[in-house]
Amino acid sequence: MYKPELLDIICHHRNTACGSCVVTAFRVLSRFWSGSGLVRVLVRVWSRMFVLVEMVDTVRIPPWSFHRQLNDAISEELNKKLANKVVYNVGLCVCLYDITKLEDSYIFPGDGASHTKVHFRYVVFHPFLDEILVGKIRGCSAEGVHVSLGFFDDIIIPPESLQQPAKFDEAEQVWMWEYETDEGAHDLYMDQGEEIRFRVVDEVFIDTSPSGPSAEKEGPSAAPTAPPAGLEDSAQQKEAPYTLIGSVSEPGLGLLSWWNS
């Protein structure tokens, strides 16, 4: 049995940057208490940034797992396949919520494993647009302020979405808000590690699945040419499959220390 203190802690931190804590709780509880009441309570408590998505997949169970309960084996395989993965236009998969239907299992010739079509629901991180979240600044660049939720790092607040007037300090690599007061302007720095409250204004999904070979054919006499400088490095950089675009350009948003002091 779980301790009530765990639920108290989660409820207390639901509006803070402790998203990584609840993701860990989701995954631990889904492993030992799949479909339990506490997992359902966690989903309700964090329903603003986590959603339940109905999915269907065919799960392969190897012969050495036949001694286990079918539901347990399927749950483990589904979490191996989906946990911490981004599904295009769906979101970041966290953990299995429950299994709603199991169809007949089959063993195909040449393969000793069983194959079962499974209908299930999965906990997915997918905030809705205009949702308010709290994260931590993990760095700044000319492209904007990069924010992390602990378990999800692909969040950026572009310069035009910062409190204005905003200025980027090239030497310190930090953005600042030039806050006007009766005594003059004060530079409020957005330092790394500071907690920041932001609004989700957009999301970007990129299909990062492998593409097929190029259709272009090289001539037999074509001499190999060296790629332009820096092209190899840029090609090696992986694009984020799921990115959130944030904004702090309204009262109450931005660093928590700005409004607490």
N, C-alpha and C positions, 0 to 999 in steps of 0.2 A: 504494500500500500504506500501511496505517496504521502508526504507530510503537508499539512495545510500551509506551512510557512512558504513552500515553493509557490503556491498560487498567490499568496499575499505579495511576495517579492515581484512576481510577474505583473500583477495588477498595479503595483506601485510604480514600476518602471515603464509602463505601456507608452507614456508620452516622452520618454527620454531616449538617449542614444544607446540603449541596451538591447538593440535588436538582435545582436549576436547571441545574447544570453537566451532569448526565447527560441531562436533557431536551434541552439543546442538542446534546449528542453524538448522541442518538437521531435528532434531526431532520436533522443534517448528514449522518450516515452513511446514513440512509434515502434521502437525496437522491442520493448518489453511489454507495452500495453497497447498494442495496435487496436484502434477502434474504441479505446477506453473513454470513460466519461471525462477524465482530465484533459485528454487530447482535444475533445470537443469543446471544453471550456476554454482552452488556450486559443482555439480558432476564433471563438466568439470574442474573447478579450482583444485579440489582435486583428479583428476582421477588417480594419480599415486598410491595412497594408498587405494582409494575406487573404487569399481567396481559395475556394475549393473549385477544382476543375475536374469535370468528368472526362475520363479517358478510356480507351479500349486498346489493348495490346495482346499479342500472343507471346506467352512466357514459356521459355524452354527450361525444363528442370532436368539436370543431368542425373544419370542412374545412381550415383553415389549419394544423392539427396532423397532417394525414394523412401528411406526409413523415417523421414520427418513428416510432420503434418503438412498437407498440401498447402493450406493457407500460409503457414509459416515460411515454407520454401518459396512460394510465390512472392510474399511480401519482401523477403530478402533480395530476390532477383530484381524486383521492380525498383527497390531503393538503390541497388547497385547500378542500375541502368539510368535512372532519372535524377537521383539526389545530386544537388549542386550543379545541375545542367540547365541551360537556358533552352526552352522550347520556343521556336519562332512564333511571334505574335501571341504568346501565352504568358511567359514570364520565367522567373527563376524557380525551378522546382526545389522544394525543401524536403518533404518526406511524405510517405504514404499515409492517407487518412483512414480509408477503409476499402474493403473489397465488396462490391455490390452484387456481382454475379460471376459465377464460374460456369463456363460451357464445357462440353465433353473434352476429355484429353485424348490425344492420339500419339502413337509411336509410328514414325515413318520408316520405311525400309532403308537400311544403311545408317540409321541413327537410333541409338538406344535410348535417347532422351525422350521425355514426354513433352508434348506441346499443347498448351491450354490457352484458349481465348478468354481473357479476363476483362471484366468491366470494373473499374475502380475510380475512386476519387483521390486526388492528390492535392496537398497543400502547396500553393504557389505564391511566391512573392511578386505582387503586381499592384502597386499603389494606383489609385485612380487619380485622374487629372484634377488639380486644385487641392489635393491632399497636403496637409502640413506635416512635415517630418522633421526630426531632430537628428543630426549627425555630427561628425567631427571633421574638421578641415584636415586633409592629409597632404595638402600642398597647394601652391599657386603657380600659375604660369600666365603668359600673355593671353592664352585662350580663355582664362577664367579661374574660378576657385573650384578645386577638386575636393569632393566630399565623400566620406565613407560612413556606412552604417554599421561597420564592424564585420558584417557578413556579406556586404555588397559595396563595391568600391567605384563602380562606373557611374558616378554622379558628377555633373559639372554645372556650375552656375556661370554663364557667360557674362562678359563685362557689362553689356547693356541691361542685364537683369540685376545688377548690384545696386545698393543704395547710392544715389547720385548727389553730388558729383563724386565719382570714384577715380582713383589714380593708381597706376601700377608702378611700384618701386623696382626698377630693374636690378639695382645693386642687391637689395634684400630679397628679391623675388617674392614679393608679398603685395596684395592689394590693400588699399586703405580707403576709408570713407572720410572725405573732407567735410566734417560736421560743422555747420555754421552756428555760432552762438552770439550773444550780445558782446562777448569779450573777444570775438574773432573766431577764426577757423581752427578746429582741432582735428588732427589726423588720428583716426581710429583704425588701428591695424588689424588685419584678419590673419592672425598668426596660426601656424600649424598646431594641431592638437586642440584648438578652441572648439567648443560646442556651438553649433550654428543651427538656427531654425529656418527652414526654407519651404517654399511651396513648389510642388511638382507641376510644371506647366507643359511639359511635352515628354515624349518617349520615342526612342529610336531603336528599331529592331533591324539587325543586319544578318542576312543569311550567310553564315560562315561555313556551310557544308562544302566539302571538296568539289571543285569543278572538273569537268572533263578536259581532255587534252585539247590543245589549241588546234583550230582547223587550218591554220596557215601552214603551208608546205615550203620548206626551204629548198632552193635550187641546188643542184649538185655542185655548182662552182661557187656557191655563196661562201664567203670567208667569214669565220666567226668574228664577231665584234664585241669588244668589252662593253659592259653596261655602264651607263653614266655614273659618275661618282655619287655615292649616297643612295643609289637606287636599290642596291642589295639590302642595305640596312632598313630602308622603308618597307621593302617587301617582306622582311622577316618580322616586322612588327605586326602582331595580330590585332585585328579590329575587334572591339568589344561587341559581342552579339546583342547586348541589351544595355542601353544607356538611358539614364534619366536626366532630363534638363530641368534645373531648378531656378527659382527666382527669389530674391530677398528685397525687391524694390517696393516695399510698402511698410508702414509702421508696424512694429512688433516682430518683424522678421530680421534675421541677421544674427550676430553673435548674442548668445544669451546674456553675456556680461554687459552688453550695451543697455539692456532694459532692466537688469536686476540692480544695477548701481544707481 
